């Protein structure tokens, strides 16, 4: 079970690497739901989404042994960008298997952030290939 202390510790671990993101009131949703609704504008992060937060926390809290053979992920987009950015910041190699129909913008972005990107089949094929890479390279998947 995740505690409030876990959340506070995670914030302390990653906050210095991330941009502050504004909260924007959503008046339409607020009216519809009968309460104030605020949207957290994570699109202003370097990677364009909140996915950098989880990836960065994973990289910053992993042991040297866990990072030793590099990281791996299967993603069609935002997680690929987040993990490529976080791994690059830590100097850790990362291999990301993306389905062949992944957005070229996301593929190019992950590569520009230093990830080895492999395009392979559909999402199920991509997962199968990642499992092979875990066995062959010993990458840690997240």
Backbone as ProteinMPNN parsed JSONL, in Angstrom:
{"seq_chain_A": "XXXXXXXXXXXXXXXXXXXXXXXXXXXXXXXXXXXXXXXXXXXXXXXXXXXXXXXXXXXXXXXXXXXXXXXXXXXXXXXXXXXXXXXXXXXXXXXXXXXXXXXXXXXXXXXXXXXXXXXXXXXXXXXXXXXXXXXXXXXXXX", "coords_chain_A": {"N_chain_A": [[0.839, -1.171, 0.0], [0.614, 2.147, -0.884], [1.713, 4.939, 0.867], [1.084, 8.234, 2.265], [3.497, 9.23, 3.054], [5.205, 7.889, 1.295], [4.511, 9.159, -1.083], [5.299, 11.789, -0.556], [8.056, 11.401, -0.245], [8.682, 10.525, -2.838], [8.093, 12.844, -4.284], [10.107, 14.524, -3.254], [12.327, 13.216, -4.26], [12.148, 13.509, -7.069], [11.425, 16.144, -7.741], [13.301, 18.239, -8.224], [14.164, 17.841, -10.774], [12.151, 18.311, -12.519], [9.873, 20.464, -14.262], [7.797, 22.975, -12.774], [4.309, 22.503, -12.953], [1.432, 24.112, -14.138], [-1.83, 24.517, -12.61], [-4.949, 24.459, -14.09], [-8.093, 25.896, -14.203], [-11.038, 24.111, -15.048], [-13.806, 25.107, -16.361], [-16.074, 24.116, -17.673], [-16.198, 21.341, -16.997], [-16.316, 21.715, -14.235], [-18.803, 22.976, -13.914], [-20.497, 20.983, -14.932], [-20.044, 18.88, -13.12], [-20.617, 20.006, -10.728], [-18.745, 20.925, -8.923], [-15.505, 22.338, -8.191], [-13.123, 21.86, -10.695], [-9.843, 21.164, -11.497], [-7.236, 21.126, -13.863], [-4.161, 19.546, -14.276], [-1.45, 20.72, -15.895], [0.421, 18.885, -17.407], [1.518, 18.703, -19.888], [3.464, 20.536, -20.235], [5.823, 19.555, -19.33], [9.172, 18.41, -20.127], [8.939, 16.125, -21.677], [6.355, 16.165, -22.462], [4.278, 14.931, -21.093], [2.852, 13.406, -18.095], [4.205, 11.07, -17.692], [6.95, 11.151, -17.396], [7.384, 11.528, -14.697], [6.907, 9.088, -13.237], [8.772, 7.423, -14.52], [11.197, 8.736, -13.985], [11.257, 8.601, -11.192], [11.484, 5.837, -10.87], [14.011, 5.337, -12.062], [15.678, 6.932, -10.426], [15.444, 5.723, -7.947], [16.261, 3.152, -8.247], [18.571, 0.461, -7.766], [22.163, 0.265, -8.342], [22.674, -2.27, -9.388], [20.212, -2.961, -10.494], [20.091, -1.16, -12.575], [22.248, -1.857, -14.04], [22.408, -3.499, -16.453], [21.008, -1.99, -18.157], [17.855, -0.476, -19.124], [14.503, -1.357, -20.078], [11.545, -1.07, -22.078], [8.17, -1.306, -23.215], [6.286, 0.567, -25.325], [3.968, 2.777, -26.872], [4.344, 5.431, -26.99], [4.149, 7.949, -24.87], [5.244, 6.877, -22.442], [7.571, 5.835, -23.463], [8.963, 8.178, -24.177], [9.184, 9.4, -21.634], [10.721, 7.501, -20.174], [13.023, 7.334, -21.77], [14.009, 9.937, -21.462], [14.436, 10.034, -18.642], [16.253, 7.904, -18.246], [18.351, 8.801, -19.812], [19.093, 11.087, -18.365], [20.19, 9.861, -16.183], [22.287, 8.543, -17.261], [21.96, 5.955, -18.119], [21.635, 3.171, -20.218], [18.871, 2.57, -22.444], [16.417, 0.526, -23.884], [13.764, 0.582, -26.049], [10.917, -0.965, -27.142], [8.72, -0.465, -29.668], [5.463, -0.551, -31.122], [5.004, -1.02, -34.65], [3.24, 0.835, -35.674], [3.508, 3.074, -34.138], [3.542, 6.529, -33.231], [5.4, 8.56, -35.386], [6.526, 10.902, -34.383], [6.798, 10.369, -31.653], [8.533, 8.175, -31.751], [10.822, 9.332, -32.954], [11.354, 11.294, -31.032], [12.009, 9.732, -28.729], [14.317, 8.484, -29.655], [15.955, 10.734, -30.053], [16.362, 11.415, -27.437], [18.125, 9.555, -26.669], [17.444, 6.849, -26.529], [17.564, 3.443, -27.564], [15.554, 2.499, -30.051], [13.325, 0.091, -31.094], [11.3, -0.863, -33.64], [8.57, -2.972, -33.857], [6.249, -5.109, -35.039], [2.874, -5.433, -33.749], [1.483, -4.26, -30.605], [1.444, -6.539, -28.987], [3.353, -8.168, -30.229], [5.535, -6.544, -29.782], [5.789, -6.719, -26.99], [6.446, -9.433, -26.774], [8.956, -9.476, -28.053], [10.362, -7.814, -26.268], [10.447, -9.443, -24.013], [12.189, -11.394, -24.949], [14.495, -9.828, -25.153], [14.927, -9.244, -22.478], [15.764, -11.734, -21.559], [18.054, -12.132, -23.204], [19.677, -9.823, -22.915], [19.413, -8.995, -20.318], [18.07, -6.711, -19.499], [16.244, -4.442, -17.417], [12.825, -4.242, -17.037], [10.345, -1.755, -17.172]], "CA_chain_A": [[0.0, 0.0, 0.0], [1.345, 3.408, -0.955], [1.329, 5.866, 1.935], [1.355, 9.652, 1.996], [4.941, 9.392, 3.217], [5.795, 7.443, 0.036], [4.265, 10.213, -2.073], [6.166, 12.921, -0.195], [9.431, 11.003, -0.575], [8.805, 10.533, -4.304], [8.168, 14.253, -4.693], [11.437, 15.017, -2.908], [13.299, 12.559, -5.132], [12.09, 13.901, -8.484], [10.975, 17.511, -8.016], [14.336, 19.149, -8.729], [14.43, 17.533, -12.181], [10.946, 18.575, -13.305], [9.335, 21.811, -14.285], [6.495, 23.092, -12.11], [3.226, 22.518, -13.932], [0.303, 24.888, -13.616], [-3.192, 23.993, -12.518], [-5.827, 25.29, -14.898], [-9.493, 25.565, -13.901], [-11.884, 23.674, -16.157], [-15.128, 25.612, -15.999], [-17.116, 23.242, -18.22], [-16.304, 20.174, -16.108], [-16.757, 22.18, -12.917], [-20.251, 23.187, -13.962], [-21.148, 19.697, -15.147], [-19.914, 18.033, -11.941], [-21.073, 20.707, -9.544], [-17.611, 21.177, -8.02], [-14.359, 22.883, -8.914], [-12.21, 20.885, -11.307], [-8.594, 21.759, -11.967], [-6.433, 20.235, -14.702], [-2.717, 19.739, -14.102], [-0.952, 20.865, -17.27], [1.668, 18.123, -17.531], [2.063, 18.815, -21.24], [4.583, 21.464, -20.203], [7.068, 18.848, -19.002], [10.05, 18.236, -21.285], [8.493, 15.0, -22.484], [4.987, 16.416, -22.89], [3.25, 14.214, -20.33], [3.171, 13.055, -16.717], [4.94, 9.804, -17.647], [8.325, 11.393, -16.944], [7.43, 11.447, -13.237], [7.088, 7.701, -12.816], [10.028, 6.911, -15.06], [12.289, 9.354, -13.247], [11.282, 8.018, -9.844], [12.007, 4.476, -10.997], [15.45, 5.412, -12.318], [16.375, 7.543, -9.285], [15.376, 4.866, -6.761], [16.778, 1.818, -8.572], [19.949, 0.185, -7.332], [23.103, 0.121, -9.456], [22.492, -3.598, -9.975], [19.006, -2.922, -11.317], [20.363, -0.352, -13.763], [23.495, -2.322, -14.627], [22.292, -4.004, -17.832], [20.135, -1.088, -18.893], [16.42, -0.547, -18.904], [13.704, -1.663, -21.251], [10.117, -0.788, -21.969], [7.31, -1.394, -24.389], [5.435, 1.75, -25.285], [3.635, 3.391, -28.156], [4.563, 6.866, -27.008], [4.534, 8.813, -23.761], [6.146, 6.189, -21.523], [8.86, 5.76, -24.165], [9.615, 9.48, -24.02], [9.51, 9.602, -20.225], [11.816, 6.635, -19.763], [14.221, 7.75, -22.507], [14.498, 11.147, -20.803], [14.929, 9.707, -17.301], [17.454, 7.079, -18.372], [19.401, 9.684, -20.315], [19.533, 11.936, -17.261], [20.958, 9.024, -15.266], [23.373, 7.892, -17.984], [21.638, 4.531, -18.194], [21.095, 2.815, -21.53], [17.481, 2.119, -22.445], [15.892, -0.036, -25.128], [12.309, 0.673, -26.062], [10.285, -1.623, -28.274], [7.474, 0.228, -29.986], [4.774, -1.156, -32.263], [5.333, -0.378, -35.921], [2.329, 1.943, -35.96], [3.715, 4.152, -33.161], [3.671, 7.87, -33.796], [6.779, 8.915, -35.752], [6.99, 11.961, -33.487], [7.216, 9.724, -30.403], [9.709, 7.367, -32.078], [11.933, 10.259, -33.151], [11.645, 11.921, -29.742], [12.712, 8.773, -27.867], [15.665, 8.323, -30.2], [16.711, 11.959, -29.781], [16.702, 11.418, -26.015], [19.165, 8.556, -26.442], [16.97, 5.47, -26.449], [17.558, 2.533, -28.702], [14.15, 2.213, -30.346], [13.101, -1.001, -32.036], [9.912, -0.966, -34.096], [8.335, -4.404, -34.048], [4.88, -5.623, -35.069], [1.869, -4.727, -32.955], [1.881, -4.146, -29.198], [1.7, -7.883, -28.469], [4.66, -8.567, -30.769], [6.54, -5.74, -29.091], [5.991, -7.332, -25.67], [7.164, -10.699, -26.951], [10.355, -9.148, -28.314], [10.977, -7.306, -25.037], [10.749, -10.594, -23.163], [13.427, -11.967, -25.493], [15.588, -8.936, -24.79], [15.181, -9.437, -21.046], [16.583, -12.929, -21.438], [19.314, -12.014, -23.918], [20.498, -8.685, -22.461], [19.25, -8.761, -18.892], [17.519, -5.389, -19.211], [15.178, -4.365, -16.419], [11.657, -3.674, -17.693], [9.477, -0.969, -16.317]], "C_chain_A": [[0.889, 1.241, 0.0], [0.807, 4.351, 0.111], [1.597, 7.308, 1.505], [2.846, 9.929, 2.141], [5.678, 8.959, 1.956], [5.666, 8.528, -1.036], [5.171, 11.415, -1.807], [7.613, 12.6, -0.545], [9.646, 11.008, -2.084], [8.912, 11.961, -4.819], [9.549, 14.826, -4.412], [12.504, 14.45, -3.838], [13.313, 13.163, -6.528], [11.868, 15.386, -8.738], [12.052, 18.416, -8.598], [14.652, 18.933, -10.198], [13.281, 17.936, -13.101], [10.543, 20.04, -13.239], [8.058, 21.856, -13.451], [5.411, 23.17, -13.185], [2.016, 23.222, -13.344], [-0.973, 24.058, -13.488], [-4.098, 24.982, -13.233], [-7.27, 24.919, -14.567], [-10.234, 25.153, -15.168], [-13.323, 24.028, -15.777], [-16.25, 24.723, -16.511], [-17.299, 22.02, -17.326], [-16.785, 20.582, -14.717], [-18.268, 22.357, -12.877], [-20.989, 21.854, -14.072], [-21.146, 18.847, -13.878], [-20.363, 18.709, -10.648], [-19.985, 20.917, -8.504], [-16.438, 21.681, -8.835], [-13.464, 21.764, -9.419], [-11.01, 21.651, -11.845], [-7.84, 20.711, -12.778], [-4.959, 20.565, -14.494], [-2.081, 19.66, -15.48], [0.415, 20.21, -17.449], [2.269, 18.193, -18.927], [3.223, 19.796, -21.301], [5.88, 20.825, -19.725], [7.893, 18.666, -20.276], [9.58, 17.131, -22.218], [7.045, 15.136, -22.935], [3.908, 15.666, -22.145], [3.744, 13.937, -18.914], [4.049, 11.815, -16.617], [6.383, 9.972, -17.193], [8.438, 11.231, -15.431], [7.693, 10.028, -12.755], [8.41, 7.118, -13.292], [11.218, 7.462, -14.276], [12.386, 8.787, -11.838], [11.866, 6.614, -9.881], [13.528, 4.512, -11.156], [16.209, 5.925, -11.096], [16.362, 6.67, -8.034], [15.886, 3.456, -7.016], [18.21, 1.68, -8.069], [20.868, 0.117, -8.55], [22.979, -1.244, -10.152], [21.279, -3.63, -10.904], [19.235, -2.165, -12.614], [21.521, -0.908, -14.592], [23.438, -2.785, -16.067], [21.405, -3.116, -18.689], [18.681, -1.354, -18.595], [15.714, -0.885, -20.204], [12.249, -1.338, -21.0], [9.448, -1.08, -23.299], [6.348, -0.235, -24.285], [5.156, 2.221, -26.692], [3.893, 4.885, -28.135], [5.06, 7.525, -25.75], [5.451, 8.146, -22.748], [7.532, 6.057, -22.159], [9.629, 7.067, -23.986], [10.053, 9.712, -22.577], [10.697, 8.767, -19.786], [13.11, 6.987, -20.495], [14.838, 8.974, -21.843], [15.122, 10.822, -19.45], [16.215, 8.889, -17.364], [18.625, 7.925, -18.874], [19.961, 10.569, -19.222], [20.41, 11.171, -16.28], [22.143, 8.344, -15.949], [23.198, 6.393, -18.103], [21.096, 4.198, -19.577], [19.663, 2.29, -21.42], [17.109, 1.648, -23.844], [14.381, -0.008, -25.041], [11.795, 0.008, -27.326], [8.919, -0.968, -28.462], [6.789, -0.501, -31.134], [5.065, -0.355, -33.529], [4.432, 0.808, -36.25], [2.449, 3.077, -34.933], [3.905, 5.477, -33.891], [5.134, 8.156, -34.15], [7.358, 10.02, -34.864], [7.513, 11.352, -32.181], [8.475, 8.883, -30.632], [10.934, 8.264, -32.181], [12.333, 10.914, -31.83], [12.415, 11.003, -28.819], [14.142, 8.559, -28.357], [16.524, 9.547, -29.912], [17.106, 12.065, -28.315], [17.665, 10.293, -25.662], [18.722, 7.115, -26.367], [17.273, 4.707, -27.727], [16.092, 2.177, -28.908], [14.088, 1.126, -31.402], [11.619, -1.002, -32.38], [9.647, -2.421, -34.442], [6.847, -4.731, -33.939], [3.871, -4.754, -34.355], [2.323, -4.738, -31.488], [2.176, -5.51, -28.584], [3.039, -8.414, -28.96], [5.78, -7.815, -30.059], [6.83, -6.313, -27.703], [6.761, -8.641, -25.781], [8.65, -10.452, -27.203], [11.04, -8.631, -27.055], [11.315, -8.449, -24.098], [12.014, -11.322, -23.651], [14.63, -11.134, -25.091], [15.928, -9.027, -23.308], [16.084, -10.645, -20.857], [17.97, -12.776, -22.051], [20.246, -10.94, -23.327], [20.432, -8.456, -20.951], [18.733, -7.376, -18.541], [16.42, -5.498, -18.174], [13.999, -3.637, -17.051], [10.803, -2.911, -16.701], [8.504, -0.151, -17.105]], "O_chain_A": [[1.812, 1.352, 0.807], [-0.403, 4.536, 0.24], [2.26, 7.553, 0.497], [3.396, 10.769, 1.429], [6.669, 9.583, 1.577], [6.601, 8.779, -1.796], [5.741, 11.986, -2.737], [8.32, 13.45, -1.087], [10.692, 11.454, -2.555], [9.731, 12.251, -5.691], [10.104, 15.541, -5.247], [13.474, 15.134, -4.165], [14.383, 13.317, -7.117], [12.103, 15.85, -9.854], [11.734, 19.292, -9.402], [15.335, 19.754, -10.809], [13.422, 17.905, -14.324], [10.842, 20.746, -12.277], [7.31, 20.878, -13.42], [5.589, 23.833, -14.207], [1.623, 22.966, -12.205], [-1.157, 23.047, -14.165], [-4.022, 26.19, -13.009], [-7.634, 23.745, -14.642], [-10.075, 25.767, -16.224], [-13.962, 23.339, -14.981], [-17.279, 24.588, -15.848], [-18.421, 21.695, -16.939], [-17.574, 19.87, -14.096], [-18.929, 21.94, -11.925], [-21.985, 21.629, -13.386], [-22.131, 18.169, -13.586], [-20.475, 18.065, -9.605], [-20.284, 21.071, -7.32], [-16.387, 21.469, -10.047], [-13.097, 20.851, -8.68], [-11.151, 22.649, -12.551], [-7.816, 19.537, -12.409], [-4.565, 21.73, -14.532], [-2.172, 18.632, -16.151], [1.429, 20.888, -17.618], [3.412, 17.784, -19.128], [3.901, 19.88, -22.325], [6.924, 21.477, -19.713], [7.359, 18.76, -21.381], [9.803, 17.203, -23.427], [6.559, 14.311, -23.709], [2.737, 15.745, -22.514], [4.9, 14.198, -18.58], [4.589, 11.537, -15.546], [6.976, 9.034, -16.661], [9.492, 10.834, -14.935], [8.6, 9.797, -11.956], [9.085, 6.403, -12.552], [12.142, 6.72, -13.945], [13.484, 8.523, -11.348], [12.658, 6.247, -9.013], [14.244, 3.794, -10.459], [17.274, 5.403, -10.768], [17.192, 6.862, -7.146], [15.938, 2.644, -6.092], [18.951, 2.658, -7.964], [20.395, -0.069, -9.672], [23.162, -1.345, -11.365], [21.316, -4.249, -11.968], [18.638, -2.492, -13.639], [21.743, -0.471, -15.722], [24.351, -2.485, -16.837], [21.089, -3.464, -19.827], [18.323, -2.315, -17.914], [16.267, -0.716, -21.291], [11.782, -1.331, -19.861], [10.082, -1.096, -24.354], [5.669, -0.072, -23.271], [5.989, 2.087, -27.588], [3.689, 5.556, -29.146], [6.269, 7.657, -25.561], [6.361, 8.797, -22.236], [8.546, 6.155, -21.469], [10.82, 7.05, -23.676], [11.169, 10.169, -22.33], [11.588, 9.268, -19.098], [14.186, 6.941, -19.898], [16.056, 9.043, -21.679], [16.221, 11.286, -19.148], [17.159, 9.153, -16.619], [19.754, 7.774, -18.408], [21.171, 10.782, -19.154], [21.27, 11.755, -15.621], [22.919, 7.648, -15.295], [24.175, 5.648, -18.179], [20.189, 4.875, -20.061], [19.295, 1.653, -20.433], [17.439, 2.283, -24.845], [13.79, -0.508, -24.084], [12.183, 0.369, -28.437], [8.091, -0.925, -27.552], [7.461, -1.017, -32.027], [5.338, 0.844, -33.469], [4.818, 1.688, -37.019], [1.578, 3.945, -34.87], [4.374, 5.517, -35.028], [6.013, 8.008, -33.301], [8.565, 10.052, -34.627], [8.55, 11.773, -31.668], [9.38, 8.881, -29.797], [11.964, 7.988, -31.567], [13.521, 11.07, -31.547], [13.377, 11.435, -28.184], [15.069, 8.466, -27.552], [17.697, 9.411, -29.563], [18.085, 12.736, -27.985], [17.987, 10.095, -24.49], [19.554, 6.232, -26.158], [17.241, 5.261, -28.825], [15.463, 1.609, -28.016], [14.711, 1.223, -32.459], [10.777, -1.13, -31.491], [10.386, -3.034, -35.212], [6.263, -4.636, -32.859], [3.973, -3.528, -34.341], [3.43, -5.181, -31.182], [3.068, -5.625, -27.744], [3.779, -9.038, -28.2], [6.837, -8.377, -29.772], [7.988, -6.382, -27.288], [7.635, -8.919, -24.961], [9.502, -11.135, -26.635], [12.193, -8.98, -26.8], [12.362, -8.427, -23.451], [12.807, -11.804, -22.843], [15.672, -11.679, -24.728], [17.092, -8.902, -22.928], [17.049, -10.597, -20.093], [18.956, -13.24, -21.478], [21.459, -11.137, -23.255], [21.301, -7.798, -20.38], [18.928, -6.906, -17.42], [15.748, -6.524, -18.068], [14.16, -2.524, -17.551], [10.568, -3.342, -15.572], [7.695, 0.573, -16.525]]}, "name": "protein", "num_of_chains": 1, "seq": "XXXXXXXXXXXXXXXXXXXXXXXXXXXXXXXXXXXXXXXXXXXXXXXXXXXXXXXXXXXXXXXXXXXXXXXXXXXXXXXXXXXXXXXXXXXXXXXXXXXXXXXXXXXXXXXXXXXXXXXXXXXXXXXXXXXXXXXXXXXXXX"}
